Amino acid sequence: MKRALLGRIRPAFVLFVIVVAAGTFGLVSQSSAVSSEESASGHGTLTVVDANGDTVKRQFSFHARKSADGTVQGKVNLRNPAFAGDDGKSFFLKGDISCMQVIGNIAILGGTPERTNDALLNDAFYFTVQDNGEPGKDRDKISSVFFFDDDPTTQGDPQLCLLTGPNDFPLNTIDGGNIQVRGGLTP
């Protein structure tokens, strides 16, 4: 069953993304300047359709900041009522963000779950956001959240976000809220 605005990265897909994105990122980093302070934050809602065909609101909030030493710290909270977790309630994810690259007005983020209500979605996660100015409503964008895989015996690396290109994950326009992306590579 396909889960609305929530995907899983399969190992073969991860390899493809790594190969393609490594080449793309390599070209971008050679011709770009890096800002001294990178950050991304936001909150909002996105309309999705659940398994019954009903329209529901996916909610998100996140923040991440890259330190001078290159480490990234942040948090994310997602709630998606389009499908239920193992407990029968709306899917939720509370996680730590430990990877971020900022390219222009786009931030690509990666992290690990701190808490989730779906045992199969308890692996490294990745998502992309785009800041398209003010107001954020009907302008800013967010991707689905993608997980490394759904194999509980493996654990993906959040640092794979560095090998993900700014256009690798399809983006959806938010219905409400605002996303802010600062610093990073200038395209």
C-alpha positions in Angstrom: 0.0 0.0 0.0 1.4 3.4 -1.0 1.5 5.8 1.9 0.5 9.4 1.0 3.5 11.8 1.1 5.7 9.2 2.8 8.1 7.0 1.0 10.8 4.6 1.7 14.2 4.5 0.0 15.0 1.0 -1.1 18.7 -0.1 -1.1 18.9 -0.2 -4.9 17.3 3.3 -5.1 19.8 4.5 -2.5 22.7 3.3 -4.6 21.2 5.1 -7.7 20.7 8.3 -5.7 24.2 8.2 -4.4 25.8 7.6 -7.8 23.7 10.4 -9.5 23.8 12.8 -6.6 27.6 12.4 -6.0 28.3 13.6 -9.5 25.8 16.4 -9.3 26.9 17.6 -5.9 30.6 17.4 -7.0 29.9 19.8 -9.8 27.9 22.2 -7.6 30.5 22.3 -4.9 33.3 23.1 -7.2 31.7 26.3 -8.6 29.9 27.5 -5.5 30.6 29.6 -2.4 29.6 28.4 1.1 28.0 30.8 3.6 29.3 30.8 7.1 25.9 30.1 8.7 23.5 27.5 7.4 20.1 27.0 8.9 16.6 25.7 8.0 13.4 25.9 10.0 9.7 25.8 9.4 6.3 24.6 10.4 3.0 24.2 8.5 0.4 21.9 7.0 0.0 20.1 3.7 -3.2 18.6 2.4 -3.1 14.9 1.7 -5.6 12.2 0.9 -6.0 9.2 3.2 -6.8 5.6 2.2 -10.5 6.3 2.4 -10.2 9.2 0.0 -10.7 11.8 2.7 -8.7 15.0 2.7 -6.5 15.4 5.8 -3.8 17.8 6.9 -0.2 16.6 7.3 1.6 18.7 9.9 5.3 19.4 10.2 7.8 21.4 12.2 11.6 21.3 12.1 14.7 23.3 12.7 18.4 22.6 12.0 21.6 24.6 12.2 25.1 23.9 11.0 27.9 24.8 13.5 31.2 26.3 12.5 32.8 22.8 12.9 30.3 21.4 10.3 28.1 19.4 12.7 24.4 19.7 12.3 21.9 19.8 15.1 18.1 19.9 14.8 14.8 18.4 15.5 11.7 17.4 13.4 8.1 16.5 14.2 5.8 15.1 11.6 2.2 13.9 11.9 0.5 12.3 8.9 -3.2 11.3 9.5 -3.3 9.8 5.9 -2.3 6.4 7.5 -2.0 4.8 10.9 1.0 3.7 12.8 1.3 0.4 14.6 -0.9 1.8 17.4 -3.8 2.6 15.1 -3.3 6.4 15.5 -2.1 8.9 12.9 1.6 8.2 11.9 4.0 10.4 13.8 7.8 10.9 13.7 9.9 12.8 16.2 13.5 12.8 15.2 17.0 14.3 15.4 18.4 16.0 12.4 22.1 15.5 12.0 22.7 16.2 8.3 21.9 19.2 6.2 23.1 20.8 3.0 21.8 24.1 1.8 21.8 24.9 -1.9 20.3 28.3 -2.6 16.8 28.3 -1.2 16.7 24.5 -0.8 17.7 22.5 2.3 18.2 18.7 2.2 18.0 17.2 5.6 18.7 13.8 7.1 18.3 12.3 10.6 17.3 9.4 12.8 14.0 8.8 14.6 13.8 9.5 18.3 10.2 8.2 18.4 7.8 6.9 15.9 4.6 4.7 16.0 5.6 2.6 13.0 8.3 -0.1 13.6 9.0 -0.4 9.8 9.7 3.4 9.6 12.3 3.5 12.3 15.4 4.1 10.1 17.4 7.1 8.8 15.1 9.6 7.1 15.5 12.3 4.5 13.5 15.2 3.2 13.8 18.4 1.3 12.4 21.9 1.8 12.3 25.0 -0.3 11.9 28.6 0.9 10.2 30.7 -1.8 9.8 33.9 0.1 7.1 35.5 2.2 4.5 34.5 3.0 5.3 30.8 3.1 1.6 29.8 2.6 1.0 28.6 -1.0 4.6 29.3 -1.9 7.1 27.3 0.2 7.5 23.5 -0.5 8.3 20.3 1.3 8.9 16.8 0.1 7.7 13.5 1.4 9.8 11.9 4.1 11.9 9.1 2.7 13.3 6.3 4.9 16.5 4.3 4.1 14.5 1.1 3.9 11.9 -1.0 5.8 14.3 -3.7 6.9 14.6 -3.6 10.7 18.0 -5.4 10.5 19.7 -2.5 8.7 20.3 1.1 9.6 20.8 3.9 7.1 23.2 6.7 7.5 21.6 10.2 7.8 24.8 11.7 6.2 23.5 10.3 2.8 21.6 13.6 2.7 24.9 15.1 1.5 24.7 12.9 -1.6 21.1 13.9 -2.4 20.5 16.6 -5.0 18.1 19.5 -4.6 15.7 18.0 -7.2 15.9 14.4 -6.1 12.7 14.4 -4.0 9.5 15.8 -5.5 8.3 18.9 -3.6 4.7 19.8 -2.7 3.5 23.3 -1.9 2.4 23.9 1.7 -1.1 25.1 2.5 -0.1 27.0 5.6 3.0 27.9 7.6 6.4 29.1 6.6 9.8 27.7 5.8 13.1 29.6 6.2 16.4 28.5 4.5 19.5 30.5 5.1 23.2 30.3 4.0 24.8 27.5 2.1 25.9 27.0 -1.5 25.0 29.7 -4.0 23.8 28.0 -7.2 
